[in-house]
């Protein structure tokens, strides 16, 4: 999700049209943290306005519009755009290499952008990754993976693996420590990061120091065969849109018994051997149940796992309202988890 100011969003959308009025149900704002309620109200209005566009034919227009504005690149953190090979019969994939410098060795992050598997771009995340790489003194590689429905999970998974493989084999050139590479993503990017960690484990070619999953999209059954209380997922990413994202990603209807486990982290039966994991999710995020359950299963599989659930927080809240207390709590915990995965001392 692109970063944008809460004040601008609230001003852009009229407060006269609320969720309860539109849907005839209990207003879910009572479950939202008070500091987040103004932007949550605007987000619910935005969701209602976009409802007619959440269809396959509407995706091209939404992509062409560029979505919500992202921050401009930072002038003092280097960025290089590179094409890397994916594999036989596959087109090369674009990656962005951020904050690479000569001399010494530093940790690295393979970052994957969100967007429900159907939207978003690595390019729009560059400024966010520049700031993160500068804060942690690390190198970040981010992948412009192919989106669904034009490409299903098989293609995008190979795109992301190609980015990770390139980063690992170019570690000496990038001055990256091969033993301190972490995969990270938000929302669908978190789902991709989880799939990438599973793929790296299964192929036994690239060791990972950790996986950082921020409100990850892990289970196609959410909102299809598994229903949640209506106030969960009312803001930002809804069950309706989730079904579209998964249907596009899978190339079939989500939620059924024939969905391939290879595409869905939550359907994998064996989670042992994965790297130490940090998962964060809001208490009213559509993904809260699946993320909590994934953390439980990782723990039971012997994977060191930290889970942060933020009461009253909706999907993408930290990007939409970064100055709020809950967003600061998440950002601090995420940075601490990354430092821990890098083997660095925490900074309180």
RAKAFEN-V536786 format. One record per backbone hydrogen bond with DSSP energy under -0.5 kcal/mol. NH is the residue of the N-H (numbers start at 1). CO is the residue of the C=O. If there is no record, write none. Layout:
nh:NH co:CO
nh:NH co:CO
This chain:
nh:4 co:319
nh:9 co:5
nh:10 co:6
nh:11 co:7
nh:12 co:8
nh:13 co:9
nh:13 co:10
nh:17 co:14
nh:18 co:16
nh:22 co:18
nh:23 co:19
nh:24 co:20
nh:30 co:27
nh:31 co:28
nh:32 co:29
nh:33 co:312
nh:36 co:33
nh:37 co:33
nh:37 co:34
nh:40 co:36
nh:41 co:37
nh:42 co:38
nh:43 co:39
nh:44 co:40
nh:45 co:41
nh:46 co:42
nh:47 co:43
nh:48 co:44
nh:49 co:45
nh:50 co:46
nh:51 co:47
nh:51 co:48
nh:53 co:50
nh:54 co:50
nh:54 co:51
nh:55 co:53
nh:58 co:55
nh:59 co:55
nh:59 co:56
nh:62 co:58
nh:63 co:59
nh:64 co:60
nh:65 co:61
nh:66 co:63
nh:67 co:62
nh:77 co:74
nh:78 co:76
nh:80 co:97
nh:82 co:80
nh:82 co:95
nh:84 co:93
nh:90 co:87
nh:93 co:84
nh:95 co:82
nh:96 co:142
nh:97 co:80
nh:98 co:96
nh:98 co:140
nh:99 co:78
nh:101 co:174
nh:106 co:175
nh:108 co:180
nh:109 co:139
nh:110 co:182
nh:111 co:109
nh:111 co:141
nh:112 co:184
nh:118 co:115
nh:119 co:115
nh:125 co:122
nh:126 co:123
nh:129 co:125
nh:130 co:126
nh:131 co:127
nh:132 co:128
nh:133 co:129
nh:134 co:130
nh:135 co:131
nh:136 co:132
nh:137 co:133
nh:138 co:133
nh:139 co:107
nh:140 co:98
nh:141 co:109
nh:142 co:96
nh:143 co:111
nh:144 co:94
nh:145 co:143
nh:148 co:117
nh:151 co:147
nh:153 co:249
nh:155 co:152
nh:156 co:152
nh:157 co:153
nh:158 co:154
nh:159 co:155
nh:160 co:156
nh:161 co:157
nh:162 co:158
nh:163 co:159
nh:164 co:160
nh:165 co:161
nh:166 co:162
nh:167 co:163
nh:168 co:164
nh:169 co:165
nh:170 co:166
nh:171 co:168
nh:174 co:170
nh:175 co:171
nh:175 co:172
nh:176 co:171
nh:177 co:106
nh:178 co:176
nh:180 co:177
nh:181 co:178
nh:182 co:108
nh:182 co:180
nh:183 co:210
nh:184 co:110
nh:185 co:212
nh:186 co:112
nh:187 co:214
nh:189 co:186
nh:190 co:187
nh:191 co:187
nh:192 co:188
nh:193 co:189
nh:194 co:190
nh:195 co:191
nh:196 co:192
nh:197 co:193
nh:198 co:194
nh:199 co:195
nh:200 co:196
nh:201 co:197
nh:202 co:198
nh:203 co:199
nh:204 co:200
nh:205 co:200
nh:209 co:181
nh:210 co:181
nh:211 co:276
nh:212 co:183
nh:213 co:211
nh:213 co:278
nh:214 co:185
nh:214 co:212
nh:215 co:213
nh:215 co:280
nh:217 co:187
nh:218 co:216
nh:222 co:219
nh:223 co:226
nh:224 co:221
nh:226 co:221
nh:227 co:225
nh:232 co:229
nh:233 co:231
nh:233 co:284
nh:234 co:231
nh:237 co:235
nh:238 co:236
nh:242 co:238
nh:243 co:239
nh:244 co:240
nh:245 co:241
nh:246 co:242
nh:247 co:243
nh:248 co:244
nh:249 co:245
nh:250 co:246
nh:251 co:247
nh:252 co:247
nh:256 co:253
nh:259 co:256
nh:263 co:260
nh:264 co:261
nh:265 co:263
nh:266 co:218
nh:267 co:264
nh:268 co:264
nh:268 co:265
nh:271 co:269
nh:274 co:271
nh:277 co:304
nh:278 co:211
nh:279 co:306
nh:280 co:213
nh:281 co:308
nh:283 co:310
nh:284 co:313
nh:285 co:282
nh:288 co:285
nh:291 co:287
nh:292 co:288
nh:293 co:289
nh:294 co:290
nh:295 co:291
nh:296 co:292
nh:297 co:293
nh:298 co:294
nh:299 co:295
nh:300 co:296
nh:301 co:297
nh:302 co:299
nh:303 co:298
nh:304 co:302
nh:306 co:277
nh:308 co:279
nh:310 co:281
nh:310 co:308
nh:311 co:309
nh:313 co:310
nh:315 co:235
nh:317 co:314
nh:319 co:316
nh:320 co:316
nh:321 co:317
nh:324 co:321
nh:328 co:324
nh:329 co:325
nh:330 co:326
nh:331 co:327
nh:332 co:328
nh:333 co:329
nh:334 co:330
nh:335 co:331
nh:336 co:332
nh:337 co:333
nh:338 co:334
nh:339 co:335
nh:340 co:336
nh:341 co:337
nh:342 co:338
nh:343 co:339
nh:343 co:340
nh:344 co:339
nh:348 co:346
